[in-house]
Amino acid sequence: MDLRLDLTSNLRTDLPIETKFDSNYRKVMVAARRARQIQSGASPLVRSLSTKACRLAQEEIMAGKIAYVHTGPPPEKPTLEDPGIPILAI
């Protein structure tokens, strides 16, 4: 799963920008990436009583200030019936 969090104005327009989260895992991954951005010096997008980067990221997501780009489905595992996989006899 490749998630890119980009808050700049030069977002690629051919990829859909998501604001709703289809799973809690994706929400946590986006919050973690945003927290790293805040720790690296990015300005928070919401006012908060907290100074912790993780909490700020969570509050930004709850306020709807964070969007992410979902670049596609995860890679699929090949099946054994696939002729492209050699089956070795032992």
SEMARGU-769965 format. One line per field, with one value per residue (C-alpha): z, x, y; residue in three letters. Coordinates in Angstrom, 1 decimal. Layout:
N
Z <- Z/...
X <- X/...
Y <- Y/...
type <- ALA/...
//
This chain:
90
Z <- 0.0/-1.1/0.6/-0.3/1.9/0.1/1.4/-1.4/-4.2/-6.9/-6.4/-9.4/-10.8/-12.3/-8.9/-6.8/-3.6/-0.7/2.4/3.9/5.4/4.4/7.4/10.7/9.5/6.7/9.1/11.4/8.6/7.3/10.8/11.4/8.2/9.0/12.5/11.0/8.8/11.9/13.8/10.8/11.1/9.2/10.7/12.2/10.3/13.3/16.7/19.6/23.3/22.6/21.4/20.6/16.8/16.9/18.6/16.3/13.3/14.7/15.3/11.7/10.4/12.5/11.3/7.7/6.9/5.7/2.4/0.9/-2.5/-2.8/-5.7/-6.4/-5.1/-3.3/-5.3/-5.6/-4.6/-7.6/-7.5/-7.9/-11.0/-12.7/-15.5/-15.0/-11.7/-12.0/-9.6/-8.5/-7.6/-4.7
X <- 0.0/1.5/0.2/1.5/0.6/1.2/0.1/1.6/-0.4/1.3/-0.7/-1.0/-4.4/-4.6/-4.7/-7.8/-7.5/-9.2/-10.5/-12.5/-10.7/-11.8/-9.9/-8.5/-5.1/-5.0/-6.0/-3.2/-0.7/-1.7/-1.6/1.9/3.2/1.7/3.1/6.6/6.1/5.1/8.2/10.3/9.1/5.8/3.3/0.1/-3.1/-5.3/-5.0/-4.6/-3.8/-1.5/2.1/2.6/2.9/0.8/-2.1/-1.9/-2.0/-5.1/-6.8/-6.0/-7.6/-10.7/-11.0/-10.9/-7.7/-5.7/-6.2/-4.2/-3.6/-4.4/-2.1/-3.7/-4.6/-1.9/0.0/-1.6/0.1/0.4/-1.4/0.3/-1.8/-0.1/2.1/4.7/5.8/8.2/7.3/10.5/10.4/12.5
Y <- 0.0/3.3/6.4/9.8/12.8/16.0/19.4/21.5/23.0/20.8/17.6/15.3/15.6/12.1/10.4/10.7/12.7/11.0/12.7/9.7/6.8/3.2/1.7/2.6/1.3/3.9/6.6/5.7/5.6/9.0/10.5/9.0/10.5/13.9/13.7/13.2/16.2/18.3/17.0/18.0/21.6/21.8/24.2/22.7/23.3/23.6/25.3/22.9/22.9/19.9/20.3/16.7/16.0/12.8/14.5/17.5/15.2/13.4/16.7/17.8/14.6/15.1/18.6/17.4/19.4/16.3/14.5/11.7/10.1/6.4/5.3/2.0/-1.5/-3.4/-6.0/-9.4/-12.6/-15.0/-18.2/-21.6/-22.3/-19.3/-20.7/-18.0/-19.6/-22.5/-25.4/-27.2/-30.9/-31.9
type <- MET/ASP/LEU/ARG/LEU/ASP/LEU/THR/SER/ASN/LEU/ARG/THR/ASP/LEU/PRO/ILE/GLU/THR/LYS/PHE/ASP/SER/ASN/TYR/ARG/LYS/VAL/MET/VAL/ALA/ALA/ARG/ARG/ALA/ARG/GLN/ILE/GLN/SER/GLY/ALA/SER/PRO/LEU/VAL/ARG/SER/LEU/SER/THR/LYS/ALA/CYS/ARG/LEU/ALA/GLN/GLU/GLU/ILE/MET/ALA/GLY/LYS/ILE/ALA/TYR/VAL/HIS/THR/GLY/PRO/PRO/PRO/GLU/LYS/PRO/THR/LEU/GLU/ASP/PRO/GLY/ILE/PRO/ILE/LEU/ALA/ILE
//
